[in-house]
Amino acid sequence: MPGGLPESDRREPVMVKTNDKGLVNIATQAQAAKGSATEGKAAWGSATEGRAARGEAAQAGAARGEAAQAGATDAQATQGSAAQGRAVVTLGTEHFTEANEVVRAALAASDTVEIHEAFAQRYLGCGMDKGKSLMIHGVPGNDMACYMNGGYIEVFGNAQDQVGNTMNDGRVVIHGRCGDAAGYGMRGGQVFIRDGCGWRVGIHMKQYQDKCPVIVIGGDAGSFLGEYMAGGIIILLGNSG
């Protein structure tokens, strides 16, 4: 039509609602729509926060589960260590017969037994097998580690006579002196003495099959060192008698 809009600029008519007075309520509808959009965004944000909170709660629960598992594992490890760990016994003036019964019972339950107040009890560690250990505080009596078969003994003090008598295998460490005839008839293993020793250390010591007994003395030795010795090694860092 002349004076009208070109065909390309024509638009479909927009239908709007009117109020009871016949006026177009576009502003009111726009505000309502905007409010609905705001409420939708708020609801979306609340849902997102809820999901985030649930995610954090799930992570916290997982962390608590891992902590519980770690605690259970630590507890099991502690129980295992207690079952196969170190036992402590105090001997005092107990007779050597009863004292050895106590030590043997402790070794049956634990791989390592720490002995306090050893007071000249004989035969400590007698026949002890590989994998078992004695840590002795005090002065063990004669024939400590006799017939020992692979065990380990450490003495934090002095030892008396015939340490390692007929010892087959294992190791003895003495942080002090020892008495006479250490290593008597010894057939294998090692004895380390920090300080001196008495007479006849290494007497009748011999090599047996593929074993070679060794005694190391950090101080002086008494007379007749290595008497009747038929095999093995004695290392003396001090003077002989």
C-alpha positions as CSV (number, residue, x, y, z in Angstrom):
1,M,0.0,0.0,0.0
2,P,1.2,3.5,-0.7
3,G,2.7,5.1,2.4
4,G,2.7,1.8,4.3
5,L,5.6,-0.4,5.5
6,P,7.4,-2.4,2.9
7,E,6.5,-6.0,2.8
8,S,9.9,-7.1,4.3
9,D,9.4,-4.9,7.4
10,R,6.0,-6.1,8.3
11,R,5.8,-8.1,11.6
12,E,3.1,-10.3,13.0
13,P,1.0,-8.4,15.6
14,V,2.0,-8.9,19.2
15,M,-0.8,-10.0,21.5
16,V,-0.7,-8.4,24.9
17,K,-3.1,-8.7,27.8
18,T,-5.0,-5.7,29.1
19,N,-6.5,-4.9,32.5
20,D,-10.1,-4.3,33.2
21,K,-9.7,-0.7,32.2
22,G,-8.5,-1.7,28.8
23,L,-5.0,-0.5,29.4
24,V,-2.0,-2.5,28.4
25,N,-0.2,-3.9,31.5
26,I,3.2,-4.6,29.9
27,A,5.3,-3.2,32.8
28,T,3.5,-5.3,35.3
29,Q,4.0,-8.4,33.2
30,A,7.6,-7.6,32.7
31,Q,8.2,-7.2,36.4
32,A,6.4,-10.4,37.1
33,A,8.5,-12.2,34.5
34,K,11.7,-10.7,35.9
35,G,10.6,-11.8,39.4
36,S,10.0,-15.3,38.1
37,A,13.4,-15.4,36.5
38,T,15.0,-14.2,39.7
39,E,13.2,-16.8,41.7
40,G,14.3,-19.4,39.1
41,K,17.9,-18.3,39.5
42,A,17.6,-18.4,43.2
43,A,16.1,-21.9,43.1
44,W,18.9,-23.0,40.7
45,G,21.5,-21.6,43.1
46,S,19.9,-23.3,46.0
47,A,19.8,-26.6,44.1
48,T,23.5,-26.1,43.1
49,E,24.4,-25.3,46.7
50,G,22.5,-28.3,47.9
51,R,24.3,-30.6,45.4
52,A,27.7,-29.0,46.5
53,A,26.8,-29.6,50.2
54,R,25.8,-33.2,49.4
55,G,29.1,-33.6,47.6
56,E,31.1,-32.2,50.5
57,A,29.1,-34.4,52.9
58,A,29.9,-37.4,50.7
59,Q,33.6,-36.5,50.6
60,A,33.6,-36.1,54.4
61,G,31.9,-39.5,54.8
62,A,34.5,-41.0,52.5
63,A,37.3,-39.4,54.5
64,R,35.8,-40.7,57.7
65,G,35.6,-44.1,56.2
66,E,39.3,-44.0,55.1
67,A,40.3,-42.7,58.5
68,A,38.4,-45.6,60.1
69,Q,40.0,-48.1,57.8
70,A,43.4,-46.6,58.5
71,G,42.7,-46.7,62.3
72,A,41.7,-50.4,62.0
73,T,44.9,-51.1,60.0
74,D,47.0,-49.3,62.6
75,A,45.3,-51.2,65.4
76,Q,45.9,-54.5,63.6
77,A,49.5,-53.6,63.1
78,T,49.8,-52.7,66.7
79,Q,48.2,-55.9,67.8
80,G,50.6,-57.8,65.5
81,S,53.6,-56.0,66.9
82,A,52.4,-56.8,70.4
83,A,51.9,-60.4,69.6
84,Q,55.4,-60.9,68.1
85,G,57.2,-57.9,69.6
86,R,59.2,-57.5,72.8
87,A,58.4,-58.9,76.2
88,V,60.0,-57.6,79.4
89,V,60.8,-59.8,82.4
90,T,62.6,-59.0,85.7
91,L,64.6,-61.7,87.4
92,G,66.1,-60.2,90.5
93,T,67.3,-62.9,92.8
94,E,65.1,-65.6,91.3
95,H,66.7,-69.1,91.2
96,F,68.1,-70.0,87.8
97,T,65.7,-72.9,87.4
98,E,62.6,-70.7,87.8
99,A,64.2,-67.8,86.0
100,N,64.8,-69.9,82.9
101,E,61.2,-71.1,82.9
102,V,60.0,-67.5,82.9
103,V,62.4,-66.6,80.1
104,R,61.5,-69.6,77.9
105,A,57.8,-68.8,78.3
106,A,58.4,-65.2,77.3
107,L,60.4,-66.4,74.2
108,A,57.5,-68.7,73.2
109,A,55.2,-65.6,73.1
110,S,57.7,-63.0,71.7
111,D,60.6,-62.9,69.4
112,T,62.6,-60.6,71.7
113,V,62.8,-60.7,75.5
114,E,64.3,-57.9,77.5
115,I,65.7,-59.1,80.9
116,H,66.1,-56.7,83.7
117,E,68.0,-57.2,87.0
118,A,69.8,-60.4,85.9
119,F,71.6,-61.7,88.9
120,A,74.0,-64.5,88.0
121,Q,71.2,-66.9,86.7
122,R,72.9,-69.7,84.7
123,Y,72.0,-71.0,81.3
124,L,70.2,-67.9,80.0
125,G,69.6,-68.4,76.2
126,C,70.5,-72.1,76.4
127,G,69.7,-73.8,73.0
128,M,67.9,-70.6,71.7
129,D,67.0,-70.9,68.0
130,K,67.4,-68.4,65.2
131,G,64.9,-65.5,65.2
132,K,64.9,-65.2,69.0
133,S,66.7,-62.5,71.0
134,L,67.6,-61.7,74.6
135,M,68.5,-58.2,75.7
136,I,70.1,-58.7,79.2
137,H,70.5,-55.9,81.7
138,G,72.6,-57.0,84.7
139,V,75.1,-59.9,85.1
140,P,74.0,-63.2,83.6
141,G,75.5,-66.3,85.2
142,N,77.7,-69.1,83.8
143,D,77.0,-70.9,80.5
144,M,75.0,-68.1,79.0
145,A,74.2,-69.0,75.3
146,C,75.3,-72.6,75.8
147,Y,74.3,-74.9,72.9
148,M,72.7,-71.8,71.3
149,N,71.5,-72.5,67.8
150,G,71.2,-69.2,65.9
151,G,69.8,-66.8,68.5
152,Y,71.0,-63.4,69.4
153,I,72.1,-62.2,72.9
154,E,73.2,-58.7,73.9
155,V,74.4,-58.1,77.4
156,F,74.5,-54.5,78.8
157,G,77.1,-55.2,81.4
158,N,79.5,-58.0,82.3
159,A,79.1,-61.8,81.9
160,Q,80.4,-64.7,83.9
161,D,82.2,-67.9,82.9
162,Q,81.8,-70.1,79.8
163,V,79.8,-67.8,77.6
164,G,78.8,-69.7,74.5
165,N,79.7,-73.1,75.8
166,T,79.4,-75.6,72.9
167,M,77.6,-72.9,71.0
168,N,76.5,-74.1,67.5
169,D,75.4,-70.8,65.9
170,G,74.2,-67.3,66.6
171,R,75.8,-64.1,68.0
172,V,76.6,-62.8,71.5
173,V,77.5,-59.2,72.2
174,I,78.9,-58.2,75.6
175,H,79.2,-54.5,76.5
176,G,81.7,-55.2,79.2
177,R,84.0,-58.1,80.4
178,C,83.4,-61.8,80.5
179,G,84.9,-64.5,82.8
180,D,86.9,-67.6,82.1
181,A,86.6,-70.2,79.3
182,A,84.3,-68.2,77.0
183,G,83.6,-70.1,73.8
184,Y,84.4,-73.5,75.4
185,G,84.0,-76.1,72.7
186,M,82.4,-73.5,70.5
187,R,81.5,-74.9,67.0
188,G,80.0,-71.9,65.2
189,G,78.7,-68.3,65.6
190,Q,80.4,-65.2,66.9
191,V,81.1,-63.7,70.4
192,F,82.0,-60.1,70.7
193,I,83.5,-58.9,74.0
194,R,84.0,-55.1,74.3
195,D,86.5,-55.3,77.2
196,G,88.8,-58.0,78.5
197,C,88.2,-61.7,79.4
198,G,89.6,-64.3,81.8
199,W,91.6,-67.4,81.3
200,R,91.3,-70.2,78.7
201,V,89.0,-68.3,76.3
202,G,88.4,-70.4,73.2
203,I,89.5,-73.6,74.8
204,H,88.7,-76.6,72.6
205,M,87.1,-74.3,70.0
206,K,86.8,-76.1,66.7
207,Q,85.3,-75.8,63.2
208,Y,82.3,-78.0,62.6
209,Q,81.2,-78.9,59.1
210,D,80.8,-75.6,57.2
211,K,80.8,-73.4,60.4
212,C,83.7,-71.3,61.7
213,P,83.4,-69.9,65.3
214,V,84.8,-66.4,65.9
215,I,85.7,-64.6,69.2
216,V,86.6,-60.9,69.2
217,I,88.1,-59.5,72.4
218,G,88.4,-55.7,72.7
219,G,90.7,-55.7,75.7
220,D,93.2,-58.0,77.3
221,A,92.9,-61.8,77.7
222,G,94.1,-64.0,80.5
223,S,96.4,-67.0,80.2
224,F,96.0,-70.0,77.9
225,L,94.0,-68.1,75.2
226,G,92.9,-70.6,72.6
227,E,94.1,-73.7,74.6
228,Y,93.6,-76.9,72.6
229,M,92.0,-74.9,69.9
230,A,91.3,-77.1,66.8
231,G,89.7,-74.5,64.5
232,G,88.0,-71.1,64.4
233,I,89.2,-67.5,64.7
234,I,90.2,-65.5,67.8
235,I,90.9,-61.8,67.4
236,L,92.6,-60.1,70.4
237,L,92.9,-56.3,70.3
238,G,94.7,-56.1,73.7
239,N,97.4,-58.2,75.3
240,S,97.4,-61.9,76.1
241,G,98.3,-63.3,79.5
